[in-house]
Amino acid sequence: MSGHSKWHSIKHKKAKVDAAKGRIFTKIIKELTVSARMGGADADANPRLRTALAAAKAANMPAKNIDNAIKKGTGELPGVVYEDVIYEGYGPDGVALFIEAVTDNKNRTVAEIRHLLSRYNGNLGESGSVAWMFEKKGLICVPKDKYTEDELMEIALECGAEDISPEDDAYEIYTSYEDFQMVRTALDEKSILMESAEVTMIPQNYVKLEGKSAEQLMKLIDALDEHDDVQNVFANFDIDDTELERIYEE
């Protein structure tokens, strides 16, 4: 899972920058609104809303913003109607891209996504063209300085997790998609501090990139990630740490 872990680490760092710019609030508000519209305002009965609320809390979003976003989803307040949409395509050297978005205008969003892909040597694919290359999983990140790997491994497996992977400053706990909420709740009941908890897409294989292709892909993913309608970007790439450092230092 090395390729995915690297990108997750980059996204974690970018999230801090986005939060400072207020950009992350836009994405979370859309997710709160859509999840409330689809599953109701009761977080206990709506796992997707529960995950969105956790993201809002982690981003220090004001309670009033959260409440208004949920009420717009349930229809208690007037607001824009958002809907989920998935885009699949390819980046440089055939890297598979699975893009989750929330939009109020699918025609506008697909045109903008297609433009970004073509700008960085990629192209939009048909529905189902790359989805089979990814597996949906739960991903929970726990600070490394709070627990030893053996200690957390024992607790996580007892709670139903599939695997745990130590990364730079956190442990990544992986679960099946079906058991994600159960494991998250179990860890919470054991007072395990979680930096983040989300449903993610794990590539089944990776494309090794370097040089110009690596630079183009990272610029493409940055551009997609900064698009207001895009919630998540998943890609089956692998880039050496030294190459990543070079790209982001330039």
N, C-alpha and C positions, 0 to 999 in steps of 0.2 A: 504493500500500500504506500510505498515511498513517494510516488508521484503525487498521489492525492494528499498525503500528509504535508508535503512541501507547499502545495497551493493553499491548503487550509491555514498553514502558518502565515503565509503572505496575506490572505484574506483577513486573518485576525489582526494583523498590524494595520492593514488598510482601513479596517472598521474603526479604529481609533481616530484616524485622520478624517474619515467620513463623518464620524460623530461630532468632531470639532466643527465641521462645516455645516452641520445640520442635515446633511444629505441622508443619513441613515434614518432619520425620523420619517421622511417621506415614504421610504420603503416599508417601515414597520406599520405606519398608519394604514397603508393600503392592505397589508396582510391582516391587520386587526379587523378592518372593514369587511374584507372578503370572508374571513373565517367566521365572523359573527353572522354574516348573511347566510352562509352555507350550513352552519351548525348551531346557531343560536348564541345567546349571550352568557349562558352558564358554562364557565370554564371547566367545571368538574365533569360535565357531560360532553365537552367539546375539546378533544385533545389538540386540535390544530390551534384553537384560540389560546389554549394553555401555553403552547410553545411560543406563540406570538407575544403573549403577556410577559413571558420570561425574557424575551428579547427586548421588549420595551423597558422592563425593569433594569436590565443590564445596561441599557443605553441612557438610563436616568431620564426617561421621558416623563413629563409632568402628568399627573393623574387626570387632569382635565382633558388633555389631548387624547389619552387612552379612552376615557369615558365617551368622548364625542365620536371617536372613530368607531367604537363598538355600536353606539346608538345609530350612526349612519348606516351601519351594516344591517341592523335589525329593522330599520325604517322609522325609528323614533325621532330621528332628525333627518332633514333633507340632505341629500349629498349625491355625488357622482356614483354611478353604478360601475363597479370594477368586476372584471372576470379573469379567471386563470387562463393562461395560454402557454403552450410548450413549443419551443422552436428547436429544431435539430439541424445540425450542419457540420461543416468541416473548416478547420483552420489550416495554417501552413503545414506542409508535409502530411496532410491527411489526418491530422489530429481531430478526433471526434468531439463535438461540442453539444452539450445538452443544456438548454437555456430555459429557465423557469421565469415567467413574467406575469405581471398583473397590470391590466390596461383597461381604459375606458374607450379605447378606439383601436381595434385590432388592425385595421387597414394602415393607420399611421405607424403603429409599432412595428409591424412586419416590414414595412418599407424602410424604416430606420435601422432595423436589425440587419436587413439584407445589405444596406449601404455600408454599415460598419464591417461586415464580413468581407465584402468585396474590396474594401479599402485596405485590408490587411491580408490579402491573398487567401481569402476563405470564400466559402459559398454556402448558401442555404440549401438544406436537403429536404426530402419529403418526410412526412410523419412516419416514424418507425425506422428511419434510416440508420440511426445510431443508438436508439434506446436500448437495443439488445446488448450493447457493449457495456452497459452499466447495471449494477445491482443496487437496489434501494436498501439502505441501512440506517440505523440510528447511530449518532455520534455524540458522545458526551465528553467534554474536556474538563479535567480536574487539575488544579494547580499542583505542580511537582513538589513545591516546598512544604506541603501539608502532610504528605503521606509517603511511605516507602513503596516501591513497586510491588513487593511481595504482599504487603498489608492491603493495598488497594486491589490487587489481583484477587485475593481471597474474598474480599467483600463484594467485588463486582461480579465474580462468577457465581457467588452465592445468591446474588440478586437476579441472575439470569442472563448476564452479559455473555457475548461470544468470545471476545478477545480484548486485550489491553496492550497499547503500544506507547512506550515512552518517547516523547519528542523533546524539543528544545527546552521549553519551560512548562510543559503540561503532559499529563497522561491522556491518551485518546482511548476512550472505552467504546467499543463497537458492539452493537446489538442487532438482532434481526429487526426488520421493519415492524413486524407484528408485535414484538416484545418491547419496543422502544419506550412507550409510556409506562409500562409495568416496571422496567428496570430503573427508569428515571425516578418514579415514585418511591421505589424501594431504597434507592440511594439517598433520596431526600429524607426519608424516614430515619435513616441512619446518620443524618446530619452531615453527609458528605458535601463539601463545598464544590459547586459546579460553576465553571466559568461560562460554559455554554452547553446547550443541548438542542440538537437539531436532527432532522431527517436529511440524509445526504445520499449522493449517488457515487458508488465505488466502481471505478473502471475494472474490467476483467483483464485488460492488458494495457501496456503503455507504449507510446511512441517516444523514442529518445530524440531530443532536440538539442542543437547547439548552434552557435553563430547567428547568422541573419534570421534563420527560421525561428530560433528561440526568442530573439528580440521581437519579431513580428507577432508571435503568439502572445507574448506578455503584453504588448501594446494593445492587441485585440481584446484580450480578457480584461485589461484595465478599462478600455473604452466601453465594453459591454457592462462591466460591473458598475460603471458610473452612470449608466443610462437609468433614468428615473423609473422606468417600467420594469427593468430587470431585477428580479429578486435573488436569483442564484445562477451561477455558471459552473458547469462541471466539464472537465476535459481530461482525456486519457494521455497526458504528457508526462515526461520525466526529463528534468533539467538538473544538471549538477549544481550543487550549492555554490561553487565558485563562479559558475556561469550566471546564476541568478544574482549574485552579489555584483558582478560586473555590469549586468543590465541595469540594475537599480541604482548603481552609483553614477552611471553616465548621465 
